[in-house]
Amino acid sequence: MMSSLAAYDLLDPNGSINIIWDIMSWKPDGYLATVRISNLQMYRQIRSPGWTIGWTWANKEVIWSMVGAQAIDRGDCSNFKTNIPHSCETSPAIVDLLPGSVPQNQQLPNCCKGGVLGSWGQRDKAATVSWFQVSVGHSGTSRKTVKVPKGFYLLGPGAGYACSSAVVVPPSVFLSADGRRKTRAMSELGFTLSHVCAVYALKFHAAIVLSFSSNVFSNQYLQ
């Protein structure tokens, strides 16, 4: 299922921002996910103060912890007497960490850039990508029971990117550092956002995909 809305950048009609949400492992009350934001807009950068990404949980999920980003508001965690979650917000808003804010050995690749993303047309493709990791609790613990978050959006200076409905993509494949071993995500949520408005796709074999442009979803970081 895929649909498209009319608004897009006339100079870059196929430009988009892809958001891939890979469920890497299941936990006793939820899962661990790696989220990858890729700016595939040829000319449009996301400048300081950077991106903000948000969504609304389908049930009463919480964020136990995050690596490479943080929720703006912890929310009401008064029901937790010990082991307080990172965020109990029903609609969390997430921002990137600032450069130098955490030690190098506690970072993910391409994290902690203050939410700044370069454009796809520049030479340094690593500058177009941002990663963070989120541990989700009070959630489903399998593909059959996990619920897809709703109402995804991405904000940047001078522009907003909203999502509407949904479609499916195959799970991401990750190569080991030596390139000799492949691992696949357990499940994946993927989203592609175009300049002002969007489409929204979702899959659940092991993936969810959001599409905000009129072109078919593609992600050059998927193997």
MDTraj code that builds the backbone (N, CA, C; nanometers):
import mdtraj as md
import numpy as np

residues = "MET MET SER SER LEU ALA ALA TYR ASP LEU LEU ASP PRO ASN GLY SER ILE ASN ILE ILE TRP ASP ILE MET SER TRP LYS PRO ASP GLY TYR LEU ALA THR VAL ARG ILE SER ASN LEU GLN MET TYR ARG GLN ILE ARG SER PRO GLY TRP THR ILE GLY TRP THR TRP ALA ASN LYS GLU VAL ILE TRP SER MET VAL GLY ALA GLN ALA ILE ASP ARG GLY ASP CYS SER ASN PHE LYS THR ASN ILE PRO HIS SER CYS GLU THR SER PRO ALA ILE VAL ASP LEU LEU PRO GLY SER VAL PRO GLN ASN GLN GLN LEU PRO ASN CYS CYS LYS GLY GLY VAL LEU GLY SER TRP GLY GLN ARG ASP LYS ALA ALA THR VAL SER TRP PHE GLN VAL SER VAL GLY HIS SER GLY THR SER ARG LYS THR VAL LYS VAL PRO LYS GLY PHE TYR LEU LEU GLY PRO GLY ALA GLY TYR ALA CYS SER SER ALA VAL VAL VAL PRO PRO SER VAL PHE LEU SER ALA ASP GLY ARG ARG LYS THR ARG ALA MET SER GLU LEU GLY PHE THR LEU SER HIS VAL CYS ALA VAL TYR ALA LEU LYS PHE HIS ALA ALA ILE VAL LEU SER PHE SER SER ASN VAL PHE SER ASN GLN TYR LEU GLN".split()
xyz = np.array([
    [0.0844, -0.1183, 0.0000],
    [0.0000, 0.0000, 0.0000],
    [0.0880, 0.1234, 0.0000],
    [0.0682, 0.2127, -0.0959],
    [0.1476, 0.3344, -0.1013],
    [0.0666, 0.4441, -0.1675],
    [0.0739, 0.5631, -0.1121],
    [0.0071, 0.6769, -0.1722],
    [0.1016, 0.7943, -0.1668],
    [0.0667, 0.9032, -0.2327],
    [0.1551, 1.0188, -0.2340],
    [0.0740, 1.1462, -0.2249],
    [0.1357, 1.2490, -0.1687],
    [0.0737, 1.3793, -0.1604],
    [0.1434, 1.4734, -0.2571],
    [0.0800, 1.5850, -0.2860],
    [0.1254, 1.6681, -0.3971],
    [0.2505, 1.7487, -0.3699],
    [0.2755, 1.7874, -0.2455],
    [0.3835, 1.8819, -0.2198],
    [0.5206, 1.8164, -0.2278],
    [0.6119, 1.8800, -0.3026],
    [0.7497, 1.8329, -0.3074],
    [0.8368, 1.9457, -0.3603],
    [0.9666, 1.9271, -0.3520],
    [1.0618, 2.0292, -0.3960],
    [1.0779, 2.0201, -0.5481],
    [1.0443, 2.1279, -0.6204],
    [1.0505, 2.1261, -0.7661],
    [1.1926, 2.1014, -0.8175],
    [1.2939, 2.1464, -0.7411],
    [1.4322, 2.1271, -0.7834],
    [1.4839, 1.9872, -0.7516],
    [1.4107, 1.9155, -0.6682],
    [1.4551, 1.7827, -0.6255],
    [1.3317, 1.6958, -0.5997],
    [1.2537, 1.6643, -0.7036],
    [1.1241, 1.5981, -0.6840],
    [1.1339, 1.4596, -0.6216],
    [1.2483, 1.3941, -0.6338],
    [1.2636, 1.2602, -0.5764],
    [1.3378, 1.2620, -0.4428],
    [1.3712, 1.3803, -0.3930],
    [1.4411, 1.3894, -0.2656],
    [1.3538, 1.3426, -0.1501],
    [1.4152, 1.2849, -0.0500],
    [1.3383, 1.2341, 0.0636],
    [1.4284, 1.2193, 0.1849],
    [1.3656, 1.1973, 0.2982],
    [1.4377, 1.1582, 0.4191],
    [1.3861, 1.0204, 0.4579],
    [1.4759, 0.9242, 0.4699],
    [1.4379, 0.7880, 0.5065],
    [1.4619, 0.7651, 0.6547],
    [1.3658, 0.7049, 0.7204],
    [1.3820, 0.6658, 0.8604],
    [1.3600, 0.5154, 0.8686],
    [1.4627, 0.4440, 0.9108],
    [1.4541, 0.2982, 0.9237],
    [1.4651, 0.2607, 1.0712],
    [1.3682, 0.1868, 1.1177],
    [1.3595, 0.1465, 1.2588],
    [1.3772, -0.0046, 1.2630],
    [1.4961, -0.0510, 1.2927],
    [1.5270, -0.1940, 1.2935],
    [1.5165, -0.2499, 1.4346],
    [1.4296, -0.3471, 1.4533],
    [1.4242, -0.4180, 1.5817],
    [1.5351, -0.5225, 1.5811],
    [1.6347, -0.5008, 1.6666],
    [1.7544, -0.5846, 1.6648],
    [1.7425, -0.7073, 1.7549],
    [1.6682, -0.6946, 1.8657],
    [1.6523, -0.8082, 1.9571],
    [1.5283, -0.7872, 2.0422],
    [1.4734, -0.8988, 2.0890],
    [1.3567, -0.8935, 2.1771],
    [1.4015, -0.8991, 2.3222],
    [1.3301, -0.8295, 2.4089],
    [1.3591, -0.8280, 2.5517],
    [1.2378, -0.8799, 2.6282],
    [1.2511, -0.9077, 2.7598],
    [1.1382, -0.9648, 2.8339],
    [1.0095, -0.8834, 2.8251],
    [1.0206, -0.7512, 2.8144],
    [0.8978, -0.6702, 2.8055],
    [0.8978, -0.5774, 2.6848],
    [0.9793, -0.6090, 2.5829],
    [0.9831, -0.5204, 2.4666],
    [1.0931, -0.5573, 2.3697],
    [1.1673, -0.4565, 2.3247],
    [1.2690, -0.4822, 2.2234],
    [1.3734, -0.3713, 2.2213],
    [1.4833, -0.4005, 2.1538],
    [1.5892, -0.3028, 2.1301],
    [1.5902, -0.2693, 1.9817],
    [1.5825, -0.1398, 1.9494],
    [1.5771, -0.0975, 1.8097],
    [1.6896, -0.0004, 1.7780],
    [1.7406, -0.0087, 1.6550],
    [1.8333, 0.0907, 1.6017],
    [1.7588, 0.1729, 1.4978],
    [1.7656, 0.3046, 1.5116],
    [1.6937, 0.3950, 1.4221],
    [1.7953, 0.4711, 1.3373],
    [1.7745, 0.4700, 1.2066],
    [1.8667, 0.5336, 1.1139],
    [1.7914, 0.6389, 1.0317],
    [1.8395, 0.7619, 1.0337],
    [1.7803, 0.8719, 0.9575],
    [1.8765, 0.9070, 0.8446],
    [1.8295, 0.8994, 0.7209],
    [1.9144, 0.9267, 0.6041],
    [1.8535, 1.0408, 0.5227],
    [1.9303, 1.1456, 0.5010],
    [1.8846, 1.2579, 0.4206],
    [1.9215, 1.2341, 0.2746],
    [1.8234, 1.1984, 0.1931],
    [1.8459, 1.1733, 0.0514],
    [1.7982, 1.2903, -0.0346],
    [1.7849, 1.4065, 0.0267],
    [1.7537, 1.5275, -0.0486],
    [1.8828, 1.5794, -0.1118],
    [1.8784, 1.6050, -0.2388],
    [1.9994, 1.6393, -0.3112],
    [2.0598, 1.7721, -0.2656],
    [1.9764, 1.8699, -0.2326],
    [2.0284, 2.0030, -0.2019],
    [1.9941, 2.0517, -0.0615],
    [1.8930, 1.9960, -0.0011],
    [1.8435, 2.0497, 0.1257],
    [1.9126, 1.9838, 0.2448],
    [1.9832, 2.0628, 0.3233],
    [2.0469, 2.0137, 0.4450],
    [1.9541, 2.0362, 0.5649],
    [1.9809, 1.9645, 0.6725],
    [1.9167, 1.9957, 0.8002],
    [2.0244, 2.0588, 0.8876],
    [2.0087, 2.1866, 0.9113],
    [2.1098, 2.2640, 0.9826],
    [2.0787, 2.2715, 1.1320],
    [2.1708, 2.3298, 1.2076],
    [2.1520, 2.3500, 1.3513],
    [2.0278, 2.4361, 1.3755],
    [1.9459, 2.4073, 1.4748],
    [1.9665, 2.3121, 1.5851],
    [1.9307, 2.1678, 1.5556],
    [1.9145, 2.1305, 1.4286],
    [1.9024, 1.9903, 1.3933],
    [1.7615, 1.9350, 1.3935],
    [1.7535, 1.8044, 1.3674],
    [1.6249, 1.7367, 1.3565],
    [1.5653, 1.7041, 1.4923],
    [1.4338, 1.6931, 1.4932],
    [1.3572, 1.6358, 1.6037],
    [1.2632, 1.5336, 1.5427],
    [1.2640, 1.4136, 1.5951],
    [1.1749, 1.3092, 1.5448],
    [1.0783, 1.2703, 1.6564],
    [0.9531, 1.2431, 1.6194],
    [0.8553, 1.2071, 1.7199],
    [0.7512, 1.1110, 1.6655],
    [0.6772, 1.0493, 1.7564],
    [0.5715, 0.9548, 1.7213],
    [0.4811, 0.9391, 1.8429],
    [0.3734, 0.8634, 1.8265],
    [0.2830, 0.8303, 1.9367],
    [0.2798, 0.6791, 1.9513],
    [0.3025, 0.6323, 2.0735],
    [0.3008, 0.4891, 2.0984],
    [0.1607, 0.4326, 2.0769],
    [0.1520, 0.3083, 2.0323],
    [0.0233, 0.2439, 2.0079],
    [-0.0447, 0.2038, 2.1386],
    [0.0351, 0.1668, 2.2393],
    [-0.0207, 0.1286, 2.3689],
    [0.0377, 0.2182, 2.4783],
    [0.0943, 0.1592, 2.5811],
    [0.1535, 0.2369, 2.6902],
    [0.3025, 0.2065, 2.7019],
    [0.3692, 0.2033, 2.5860],
    [0.5124, 0.1746, 2.5848],
    [0.5914, 0.2842, 2.6565],
    [0.7086, 0.2466, 2.7032],
    [0.8021, 0.3426, 2.7626],
    [0.9386, 0.3236, 2.6964],
    [1.0234, 0.4243, 2.7087],
    [1.1616, 0.4137, 2.6630],
    [1.2489, 0.3886, 2.7855],
    [1.3060, 0.2697, 2.7931],
    [1.3916, 0.2390, 2.9074],
    [1.5239, 0.3147, 2.8999],
    [1.5818, 0.3169, 2.7815],
    [1.7114, 0.3836, 2.7669],
    [1.7337, 0.4169, 2.6205],
    [1.8313, 0.5085, 2.5960],
    [1.8681, 0.5462, 2.4603],
    [2.0190, 0.5621, 2.4510],
    [2.0724, 0.5364, 2.3325],
    [2.2131, 0.5611, 2.3025],
    [2.2181, 0.6469, 2.1765],
    [2.2898, 0.7588, 2.1816],
    [2.3064, 0.8424, 2.0639],
    [2.2000, 0.9472, 2.0433],
    [2.0989, 0.9527, 2.1309],
    [1.9938, 1.0537, 2.1233],
    [1.9237, 1.0570, 2.2590],
    [1.8308, 1.1497, 2.2759],
    [1.7583, 1.1574, 2.4015],
    [1.6184, 1.2124, 2.3789],
    [1.5258, 1.1716, 2.4679],
    [1.3914, 1.2283, 2.4666],
    [1.3965, 1.3658, 2.5330],
    [1.3228, 1.4601, 2.4784],
    [1.3215, 1.5953, 2.5338],
    [1.2577, 1.5969, 2.6723],
    [1.1543, 1.5152, 2.6934],
    [1.0779, 1.5176, 2.8186],
    [1.0661, 1.3763, 2.8742],
    [1.0947, 1.3597, 3.0036],
    [1.0777, 1.2292, 3.0667],
    [0.9307, 1.1939, 3.0811],
    [0.8445, 1.2924, 3.1013],
    [0.7025, 1.2650, 3.1182],
    [0.6716, 1.2165, 3.2589],
    [0.5507, 1.1652, 3.2783],
    [0.5041, 1.1196, 3.4088],
    [0.5421, 0.9741, 3.4305],
    [0.6484, 0.9524, 3.5091],
    [0.6938, 0.8166, 3.5410],
    [0.6627, 0.7821, 3.6862],
    [0.5592, 0.8446, 3.7427],
    [0.5286, 0.8271, 3.8852],
    [0.4851, 0.6848, 3.9198],
    [0.4441, 0.6061, 3.8212],
    [0.4065, 0.4675, 3.8477],
    [0.5267, 0.3775, 3.8723],
    [0.6460, 0.4285, 3.8436],
    [0.7683, 0.3501, 3.8611],
    [0.8384, 0.3948, 3.9894],
    [0.8521, 0.3042, 4.0833],
    [0.9182, 0.3370, 4.2099],
    [1.0689, 0.3187, 4.2004],
    [1.1110, 0.2214, 4.1241],
    [1.2540, 0.1984, 4.0990],
    [1.2719, 0.1767, 3.9495],
    [1.3967, 0.1777, 3.9040],
    [1.4266, 0.1562, 3.7625],
    [1.3422, 0.2495, 3.6758],
    [1.3614, 0.3786, 3.6943],
    [1.2826, 0.4799, 3.6246],
    [1.3189, 0.4810, 3.4756],
    [1.2196, 0.4771, 3.3853],
    [1.2494, 0.4806, 3.2410],
    [1.3119, 0.6134, 3.1979],
    [1.3747, 0.6116, 3.0835],
    [1.4276, 0.7341, 3.0235],
    [1.3138, 0.8286, 2.9871],
    [1.2015, 0.7739, 2.9382],
    [1.0845, 0.8560, 2.9049],
    [0.9573, 0.7725, 2.9142],
    [0.8552, 0.8331, 2.9756],
    [0.7233, 0.7708, 2.9844],
    [0.6208, 0.8457, 2.9001],
    [0.6668, 0.9373, 2.8172],
    [0.5770, 1.0151, 2.7321],
    [0.5026, 0.9247, 2.6335],
    [0.3730, 0.9485, 2.6165],
    [0.2976, 0.8726, 2.5173],
    [0.3316, 0.9163, 2.3754],
    [0.3782, 1.0418, 2.3610],
    [0.4216, 1.0940, 2.2303],
    [0.5597, 1.1572, 2.2475],
    [0.6641, 1.0745, 2.2563],
    [0.7977, 1.1286, 2.2821],
    [0.8530, 1.2071, 2.1635],
    [0.9301, 1.3101, 2.1940],
    [1.0049, 1.3855, 2.0932],
    [1.1529, 1.3608, 2.1193],
    [1.2262, 1.3222, 2.0154],
    [1.3654, 1.2780, 2.0288],
    [1.4577, 1.3740, 1.9558],
    [1.5694, 1.4077, 2.0195],
    [1.6701, 1.4925, 1.9554],
    [1.8059, 1.4229, 1.9613],
    [1.8920, 1.4598, 1.8702],
    [2.0281, 1.4073, 1.8643],
    [2.1101, 1.4638, 1.9800],
    [2.2160, 1.3937, 2.0173],
    [2.3090, 1.4459, 2.1170],
    [2.4092, 1.5394, 2.0498],
    [2.4670, 1.6278, 2.1293],
    [2.5644, 1.7223, 2.0771],
    [2.7012, 1.6557, 2.0604],
    [2.7814, 1.7021, 1.9669],
    [2.9168, 1.6484, 1.9512],
    [2.9964, 1.6623, 2.0812],
    [3.0678, 1.5563, 2.1179],
    [3.1503, 1.5591, 2.2377],
    [3.0751, 1.5391, 2.3674],
    [2.9433, 1.5123, 2.3602],
    [2.8634, 1.5008, 2.4829],
    [2.8769, 1.3648, 2.5497],
    [2.9195, 1.2637, 2.4758],
    [2.9409, 1.1303, 2.5330],
    [3.0736, 1.0756, 2.4813],
    [3.1393, 0.9872, 2.5580],
    [3.2664, 0.9294, 2.5132],
    [3.2511, 0.8536, 2.3818],
    [3.3574, 0.8464, 2.3051],
    [3.3554, 0.7813, 2.1746],
    [3.3128, 0.6366, 2.1838],
    [3.3526, 0.5668, 2.2913],
    [3.3199, 0.4245, 2.3038],
    [3.1752, 0.4000, 2.3452],
    [3.0977, 0.5072, 2.3687],
    [2.9561, 0.4941, 2.4021],
    [2.8670, 0.5501, 2.2912],
    [2.9236, 0.5681, 2.1726],
    [2.8487, 0.6231, 2.0610],
    [2.8186, 0.5170, 1.9556],
    [2.7129, 0.5415, 1.8790],
    [2.6857, 0.4629, 1.7592],
    [2.7513, 0.5314, 1.6401],
    [2.7704, 0.4590, 1.5289],
    [2.8229, 0.5262, 1.4086],
    [2.7314, 0.6413, 1.3662],
    [2.7901, 0.7541, 1.3348],
    [2.7158, 0.8690, 1.2832],
    [2.6119, 0.9239, 1.3805],
    [2.6353, 0.9090, 1.5086],
    [2.5464, 0.9723, 1.6056],
    [2.6092, 1.1017, 1.6551],
    [2.5318, 1.1708, 1.7372],
    [2.5860, 1.2803, 1.8182],
    [2.6445, 1.3932, 1.7329],
    [2.5647, 1.4393, 1.6360],
    [2.6062, 1.5504, 1.5500],
    [2.5158, 1.6714, 1.5677],
    [2.4438, 1.6746, 1.6798],
    [2.3541, 1.7862, 1.7049],
    [2.2370, 1.7927, 1.6095],
    [2.2035, 1.6791, 1.5481],
    [2.0895, 1.6743, 1.4571],
    [2.1151, 1.7320, 1.3199],
    [2.2397, 1.7659, 1.2900],
    [2.2737, 1.8248, 1.1600],
    [2.2951, 1.7137, 1.0578],
    [2.2313, 1.7271, 0.9405],
    [2.2470, 1.6300, 0.8324],
    [2.2840, 1.7029, 0.7041],
    [2.3897, 1.6560, 0.6381],
    [2.4268, 1.7134, 0.5095],
    [2.3317, 1.6682, 0.4004],
    [2.3396, 1.7309, 0.2845],
    [2.2554, 1.6929, 0.1715],
    [2.3212, 1.5795, 0.0938],
    [2.2387, 1.5020, 0.0201],
    [2.2878, 1.3868, -0.0542],
    [2.3821, 1.4274, -0.1666],
    [2.3726, 1.5507, -0.2133],
    [2.4560, 1.5955, -0.3231],
    [2.5999, 1.6247, -0.2852],
    [2.6315, 1.6287, -0.1567],
    [2.7683, 1.6569, -0.1166],
    [2.8508, 1.5292, -0.1163],
    [2.9824, 1.5420, -0.1119],
    [3.0708, 1.4255, -0.1232],
    [3.0677, 1.3360, 0.0003],
    [3.0589, 1.3960, 0.1184],
    [3.0670, 1.3197, 0.2424],
    [2.9316, 1.2573, 0.2736],
    [2.9095, 1.1336, 0.2259],
    [2.7806, 1.0676, 0.2456],
    [2.7557, 1.0328, 0.3928],
    [2.8630, 1.0142, 0.4706],
    [2.8450, 0.9849, 0.6134],
    [2.7768, 1.1009, 0.6854],
    [2.7937, 1.2217, 0.6334],
    [2.7328, 1.3395, 0.6960],
    [2.5832, 1.3448, 0.6743],
    [2.5286, 1.2591, 0.5852],
    [2.3856, 1.2603, 0.5559],
    [2.3068, 1.1635, 0.6434],
    [2.3770, 1.0907, 0.7322],
    [2.3141, 0.9839, 0.8101],
    [2.3292, 1.0098, 0.9597],
    [2.2254, 0.9753, 1.0350],
    [2.2302, 0.9840, 1.1807],
    [2.1684, 0.8569, 1.2393],
    [2.2267, 0.8045, 1.3482],
    [2.1798, 0.6810, 1.4111],
    [2.1523, 0.7048, 1.5601],
    [2.0564, 0.6307, 1.6119],
    [2.0446, 0.6178, 1.7573],
    [1.9790, 0.4847, 1.7915],
    [1.9902, 0.4462, 1.9163],
    [1.9366, 0.3189, 1.9632],
    [1.8368, 0.3456, 2.0751],
    [1.7268, 0.2698, 2.0752],
    [1.6226, 0.2890, 2.1766],
    [1.5778, 0.1541, 2.2300],
    [1.5700, 0.1441, 2.3631],
    [1.5210, 0.0238, 2.4291],
    [1.3773, 0.0500, 2.4727],
    [1.2829, -0.0256, 2.4159],
    [1.1395, -0.0029, 2.4358],
    [1.0834, -0.1082, 2.5317],
    [1.0060, -0.0646, 2.6304],
    [0.9434, -0.1547, 2.7263],
    [0.7922, -0.1423, 2.7258],
    [0.7263, -0.2361, 2.7980],
    [0.5801, -0.2430, 2.8032],
    [0.5228, -0.2553, 2.6623],
    [0.5926, -0.3340, 2.5813],
    [0.5578, -0.3504, 2.4401],
    [0.5405, -0.4981, 2.4098],
    [0.4994, -0.5276, 2.2863],
    [0.4983, -0.6658, 2.2422],
    [0.6402, -0.7198, 2.2359],
    [0.6517, -0.8513, 2.2404],
    [0.7837, -0.9141, 2.2419],
    [0.8022, -1.0110, 2.1246],
    [0.7227, -0.9940, 2.0202],
    [0.7362, -1.0748, 1.8987],
    [0.6735, -0.9972, 1.7838],
    [0.6961, -1.0442, 1.6613],
    [0.6371, -0.9777, 1.5449],
    [0.4850, -0.9766, 1.5528],
    [0.4269, -1.0803, 1.6153],
    [0.2812, -1.0894, 1.6224],
    [0.2217, -0.9956, 1.7265],
    [0.2963, -0.9646, 1.8315],
    [0.2380, -0.8873, 1.9416],
    [0.2853, -0.7423, 1.9474],
    [0.3961, -0.7087, 1.8816],
    [0.4458, -0.5713, 1.8869],
    [0.3525, -0.4809, 1.8059],
    [0.3281, -0.3597, 1.8556],
    [0.2415, -0.2641, 1.7893],
    [0.3242, -0.1527, 1.7269],
    [0.2847, -0.1129, 1.6077],
    [0.3567, -0.0095, 1.5351],
    [0.3255, 0.1282, 1.5934],
    [0.4265, 0.2103, 1.6232],
    [0.4005, 0.3482, 1.6651],
    [0.3271, 0.4240, 1.5546],
    [0.2542, 0.5273, 1.5943],
    [0.1725, 0.6022, 1.4981],
    [0.2192, 0.7477, 1.4906],
    [0.1704, 0.8195, 1.3896],
    [0.1887, 0.9642, 1.3813],
    [0.3325, 1.0098, 1.3771],
    [0.4172, 0.9411, 1.3030],
    [0.5574, 0.9828, 1.2928],
    [0.5693, 1.1196, 1.2263],
    [0.6646, 1.1970, 1.2738],
    [0.6957, 1.3252, 1.2100],
    [0.8436, 1.3544, 1.2298],
    [0.8953, 1.4432, 1.1490],
    [1.0330, 1.4903, 1.1646],
    [1.0333, 1.6405, 1.1444],
    [1.0962, 1.7118, 1.2370],
    [1.1054, 1.8571, 1.2296],
    [1.2503, 1.8977, 1.2064],
    [1.2674, 2.0029, 1.1284],
    [1.3982, 2.0627, 1.1067],
    [1.3805, 2.2117, 1.0926],
    [1.4871, 2.2894, 1.0994],
    [1.4772, 2.4347, 1.0876],
    [1.4074, 2.4755, 0.9579],
    [1.2959, 2.5422, 0.9701],
    [1.2261, 2.5941, 0.8531],
    [1.1410, 2.4943, 0.7784],
    [1.1381, 2.3680, 0.8212],
    [1.0597, 2.2684, 0.7485],
    [1.0106, 2.1604, 0.8427],
    [0.8926, 2.1071, 0.8123],
    [0.8401, 1.9944, 0.8873],
    [0.8086, 1.8813, 0.7914],
    [0.8219, 1.7572, 0.8392],
    [0.7970, 1.6399, 0.7573],
    [0.6974, 1.5536, 0.8336],
    [0.5776, 1.5350, 0.7772],
    [0.4742, 1.4600, 0.8467],
    [0.4489, 1.3281, 0.7772],
    [0.3883, 1.2345, 0.8488],
    [0.3599, 1.1034, 0.7916],
    [0.2101, 1.0766, 0.7928],
    [0.1612, 1.0013, 0.6967],
    [0.0220, 0.9587, 0.7003],
    [0.0130, 0.8070, 0.7080],
    [-0.0152, 0.7305, 0.6038],
    [-0.0387, 0.5879, 0.6240],
    [0.0771, 0.4920, 0.6033],
    [0.0632, 0.3670, 0.5459],
    [0.1719, 0.2689, 0.5621],
    [0.1962, 0.1589, 0.4574],
    [0.3201, 0.0876, 0.4569],
    [0.3635, -0.0217, 0.3643],
    [0.4826, -0.1034, 0.4160],
    [0.5254, -0.2111, 0.3518],
    [0.6233, -0.3045, 0.4103],
    [0.7563, -0.3170, 0.3351],
    [0.8662, -0.3407, 0.4061],
    [0.9968, -0.3596, 0.3422],
    [1.0689, -0.4764, 0.4070],
    [1.1649, -0.5369, 0.3377],
    [1.2404, -0.6467, 0.3978],
    [1.3320, -0.5958, 0.5080],
    [1.3700, -0.6827, 0.6018],
    [1.4561, -0.6411, 0.7126],
    [1.5953, -0.6014, 0.6651],
    [1.6559, -0.5077, 0.7369],
    [1.7913, -0.4636, 0.7029],
    [1.8915, -0.5751, 0.7287],
    [1.9993, -0.5728, 0.6513],
    [2.1093, -0.6670, 0.6685],
    [2.2332, -0.5877, 0.7086],
    [2.3006, -0.6331, 0.8131],
    [2.4179, -0.5633, 0.8643],
    [2.5408, -0.6509, 0.8462],
    [2.6494, -0.5898, 0.8012],
    [2.7765, -0.6600, 0.7846],
    [2.8635, -0.6380, 0.9068],
    [2.9370, -0.7400, 0.9453],
    [3.0330, -0.7252, 1.0550],
    [3.1470, -0.6339, 1.0092],
    [3.2292, -0.5901, 1.1049],
    [3.3374, -0.4960, 1.0734],
    [3.4340, -0.5522, 0.9693],
    [3.4549, -0.6857, 0.9707],
    [3.5471, -0.7455, 0.8734],
    [3.4773, -0.7860, 0.7438],
    [3.3441, -0.7634, 0.7361],
    [3.2694, -0.7923, 0.6147],
    [3.2448, -0.9391, 0.5875],
    [3.2678, -1.0256, 0.6875],
    [3.2593, -1.1696, 0.6633],
    [3.1330, -1.2330, 0.7202],
    [3.0534, -1.1564, 0.7915],
    [2.9325, -1.2122, 0.8521],
    [2.8173, -1.1138, 0.8362],
    [2.6975, -1.1680, 0.8061],
    [2.5772, -1.0868, 0.7930],
    [2.4785, -1.1206, 0.9045],
    [2.4135, -1.0197, 0.9573],
    [2.3027, -1.0396, 1.0507],
    [2.1845, -0.9579, 1.0016],
    [2.0643, -1.0060, 1.0296],
    [1.9427, -0.9378, 0.9871],
    [1.8660, -0.8867, 1.1075],
    [1.7982, -0.7749, 1.0865],
    [1.7122, -0.7219, 1.1913],
    [1.5973, -0.8198, 1.2153],
    [1.5466, -0.8215, 1.3407],
    [1.4345, -0.9075, 1.3740],
    [1.3055, -0.8540, 1.3117],
    [1.2963, -0.7225, 1.3071],
    [1.1795, -0.6568, 1.2506],
    [1.2188, -0.5146, 1.2184],
    [1.1476, -0.4494, 1.1263],
    [1.1914, -0.3180, 1.0825],
    [1.0747, -0.2256, 1.0549],
    [1.0877, -0.1019, 1.0967],
    [0.9930, 0.0020, 1.0606],
    [1.0670, 0.1010, 0.9732],
    [1.0172, 0.1296, 0.8568],
    [1.0875, 0.2192, 0.7666],
    [0.9992, 0.3326, 0.7214],
    [1.0566, 0.4500, 0.7074],
    [0.9793, 0.5656, 0.6679],
    [1.0574, 0.6511, 0.5704],
    [0.9920, 0.7006, 0.4688],
    [1.0548, 0.7927, 0.3756],
    [0.9748, 0.9216, 0.3760],
    [1.0387, 1.0330, 0.4036],
    [0.9673, 1.1595, 0.4122],
    [1.0116, 1.2540, 0.3021],
    [0.9157, 1.3195, 0.2372],
    [0.9511, 1.4196, 0.1376],
    [0.9446, 1.5585, 0.2004],
    [0.9705, 1.6632, 0.1200],
    [0.9974, 1.7947, 0.1788],
    [0.8896, 1.8473, 0.2731],
    [0.7661, 1.8601, 0.2290],
    [0.6672, 1.9236, 0.3162],
    [0.5640, 1.8255, 0.3661],
    [0.5120, 1.7442, 0.2769],
    [0.4174, 1.6464, 0.3261],
    [0.4598, 1.5076, 0.2853],
    [0.3678, 1.4105, 0.2996],
    [0.4195, 1.2779, 0.2922],
    [0.3188, 1.1732, 0.2565],
    [0.3766, 1.0595, 0.2417],
    [0.3064, 0.9340, 0.2357],
    [0.3563, 0.8555, 0.3544],
    [0.3091, 0.7332, 0.3716],
    [0.3524, 0.6671, 0.4923],
    [0.3304, 0.5194, 0.4706],
    [0.4369, 0.4444, 0.4759],
    [0.4259, 0.3034, 0.4472],
    [0.4662, 0.2200, 0.5658],
    [0.4156, 0.0985, 0.5734],
    [0.4460, 0.0204, 0.6913],
    [0.4466, -0.1282, 0.6609],
    [0.5477, -0.1988, 0.7074],
    [0.5541, -0.3432, 0.6854],
    [0.5871, -0.4134, 0.8143],
    [0.5402, -0.5396, 0.8273],
    [0.5718, -0.6038, 0.9522],
    [0.6206, -0.7459, 0.9450],
    [0.6727, -0.7892, 0.8336],
    [0.7426, -0.9186, 0.8320],
    [0.8625, -0.9020, 0.9223],
    [0.9317, -0.7963, 0.9059],
    [1.0399, -0.7577, 0.9919],
    [1.0635, -0.6119, 0.9652],
    [0.9584, -0.5423, 0.9246],
    [0.9867, -0.4063, 0.8855],
    [0.8647, -0.3200, 0.8803],
    [0.8864, -0.1910, 0.8958],
    [0.7842, -0.0904, 0.8736],
    [0.8448, 0.0176, 0.7886],
    [0.7758, 0.0623, 0.6884],
    [0.8348, 0.1660, 0.6063],
    [0.7420, 0.2835, 0.5872],
    [0.7929, 0.4036, 0.6052],
    [0.7140, 0.5237, 0.5841],
    [0.7645, 0.5903, 0.4587],
    [0.6771, 0.6256, 0.3703],
    [0.7229, 0.6916, 0.2483],
    [0.6554, 0.8250, 0.2304],
    [0.7378, 0.9286, 0.2107],
    [0.6868, 1.0628, 0.1958],
    [0.7202, 1.1213, 0.0618],
    [0.7376, 1.0412, -0.0385],
    [0.7616, 1.0943, -0.1711],
    [0.6860, 1.0088, -0.2708],
    [0.6724, 1.0580, -0.3909],
    [0.5918, 0.9865, -0.4884],
    [0.6666, 0.8694, -0.5510],
    [0.7978, 0.8620, -0.5262],
    [0.8736, 0.7516, -0.5834],
    [0.8642, 0.6280, -0.4959],
    [0.8951, 0.5110, -0.5523],
    [0.8949, 0.3869, -0.4758],
    [1.0050, 0.3919, -0.3722],
    [0.9792, 0.3383, -0.2541],
    [1.0770, 0.3435, -0.1455],
    [1.2047, 0.2720, -0.1842],
    [1.3152, 0.3374, -0.1612],
    [1.4450, 0.2728, -0.1787],
    [1.5395, 0.3278, -0.0751],
    [1.6313, 0.2452, -0.0287],
    [1.7250, 0.2882, 0.0736],
    [1.8613, 0.2326, 0.0390],
    [1.9560, 0.3190, 0.0117],
    [2.0872, 0.2736, -0.0319],
    [2.1686, 0.2133, 0.0810],
    [2.1154, 0.2203, 0.2045],
    [2.1887, 0.1603, 0.3158],
    [2.1386, 0.0195, 0.3447],
    [2.0290, -0.0217, 0.2812],
    [1.9840, -0.1583, 0.2961],
    [2.0692, -0.2465, 0.2060],
    [2.1135, -0.3590, 0.2576],
    [2.1988, -0.4486, 0.1789],
    [2.1101, -0.5450, 0.0997],
])
top = md.Topology()
chain = top.add_chain()
for i, resn in enumerate(residues, 1):
    res = top.add_residue(resn, chain, resSeq=i)
    for name in ("N", "CA", "C"):
        top.add_atom(name, md.element.get_by_symbol(name[0]), res)
traj = md.Trajectory(xyz[None], top)
